[in-house]
Amino acid sequence: MLKALYIFVFFYITSSTAQNDTIAVYYDIGKYKLTKQNKTIIQNQLEKLTDSIKYNVQIISSCDFLGSNTQNLELSSKRASIVKDLLFEKNNIIISSITQRGVGELDAGTIKKKSSGIINHRRTMLIFKKQSNYVFDAIASSKPGETFVIKNIVFDPGRHFFKKRSIKVVKKLLNVLKKNPNLKIEISGHVCCGKDPNDTIDAYDKDSETYNLSHNRAKHIYKYLVLKKIDSTRLKYKGYGFRKPLKFPELTAKDKLNNRRVEIKVLSN
């Protein structure tokens, strides 16, 4: 039943987003790292996107029947993460948000199972959708444990109060919570410019004069939502400092920008 649901999800997304730019890359058995050819396919797609439009990108990775359910779920999740990392590395300014999902094994259906597996099921699909409320719609329909990067919540360096232009983004999150009363989330703060991901020290907050910048940024969003009448029991907030960088070491300003972010983790729905 679960496998059938996964294949339905793929069919639904592919059908309902036919007007969007969608590409797929494929893998050898048991592999999750992108080949040079796969990287070229993704790069070519990025170059085709219209500069005047911002896009939300959905990454969905899957496996064939080879391997156990647990192995396939882990492998598909790794495939999705690698692709997300590549998009952050490219830091295309017209990509507004990125969501990722590893769905594990796809149902083989009537396809005859061979030792070579099914290459069409060993894939990652990238769906480039013109910006709307898509990422927030995805949050509303997601499963516990899924994480969404919200790139347009912006802070001044060293401060935990988000800029005025971020309010419209936070309001979209507020509306999702209002429309979905069973939705519970964690607001996750992350900072850049750390020397070691194993270092538990947070960045310095000029406003509070303490070393808990990522914590305070997440808490500030939490307080805004509570002020707007969202039940505090539905919300958690946590600052991760530099413990979960998307890019390390940080070699460029783009690397630092990508690491300095807010994420929303779905706890229950």
C-alpha positions, 0 to 999 in steps of 0.5 A: 500500500505504501509503495502504491502511495509513493508512485501515486505521489510521483504521478500526481506531482508530474501531472499537476506540474506539467506547466512547470520545468521538470527534470530527472537524473538517474543513478547506478545501483546503490549510488547517491552521489551525482555523476558529472553528467547529472551535474551538467543536466542540473546546471543546464536547467538552471541556465534555462530559468527565466531571470525575472521570475523566482522559483520554488524547487521540489526535490523528490528522490526514489529507489527501485526494488533492490535493497530493503525498505529501510535501505531504500528510504535512507538511500533516497534521502541521501540522493535528495540531500546531495541535490539540495546541496548542489543547488545551494552551492550554485546559489542561483538567485532566482531560486526562492526556496527548496524542499526535499523528500526521499520516498524510498522504493517505487512500486514495480507494478507489472514490470518484470524484476531483474537483477539490474533493477529498474533504472527509471525508479533510481532517480531524483526529480527536480520540479521548478515551480514559479513562486507562489505559496508553494513551499507553504502549501508543501509544509501544510501537506508534508509528513513529520520530519520533513524540513523546508528551507525558507530563504526569504526571512532576512536578518541584519548581520549579528541581529535577531530581528528580521527585516521588514521585507521578511514580514510577508514571508512570515505571514505566509507561515502564519496563514498556513498554521491558521489554516491547518490547526493540527500542524506543529512545527519547529523553527530552526535557526542557523548561522554562518562563519563557524570554524568547526561544525562540532563547535557548540558555541553560537554566534554573537547577538548584538541585541542581547549581547549574548552568544545565542544568535541562531536561538534568538532568531528562531525565538523571535519568529516564534514570538511573532507567531504566538503574538498572532494567536498561534497556540505556543504548544504547536511551536518549538524553536531551536538554534543550531548555531553552526552545527548543521552547515549546508556548506563547509568549509565556507570558501565564498560569500555565497557559502556563508549566505547559504548557511545563514538561514531559517528552516521549518521542520514539521513535527506533526500534521 
